[in-house]
Amino acid sequence: MQDAVLKVQRLGVPPEGGEGDAFPGDEEFPDEETLQIWDEWVEAVDSIKRPITWEEAEILIKCSPTEHMAGVEWTFLHCIESVFASNAIEGFRKLIEKCNSDLMKNMLLERLQNYIISSERTTVP
């Protein structure tokens, strides 16, 4: 088990508010504690080595960001997708269904569906 995955698990779902237009001093601007959590969360996600294990995917899928995070959500998505195997599509779909985040769940399901459609096109004569 990677330390970075365990750190994401410990930090949990990142706080919302990462994509706002607020600036320091604005009432909507995140407090220091929230900024610290984001920094730690981003650092942990960036240090995850891929491919991850199925066990690691089971942890990460429950700690998904619930909104965009300046692109880090894509790094997170790619970590989860790294466990995908073409012979285990239903297992991967079940993993996605455990996702805590509608944002990430929809992105993962859409990409899985695109894979299925493209693979059907290449296997049909």
Buried (B, 14 or more C-beta within 10 A) or exposed (E): EBEBBEBBBEBEBBBEBBEEEEEEEEEEBBEEEBBEBBEBBBEBBEEBEEBBEEEBBBBBBBBBBBBEBEEBBEBBBBBBBBBBEEEEBEEBBEBBEEBBBEBBBEBBBEBBEEBEEEEEEEEEE
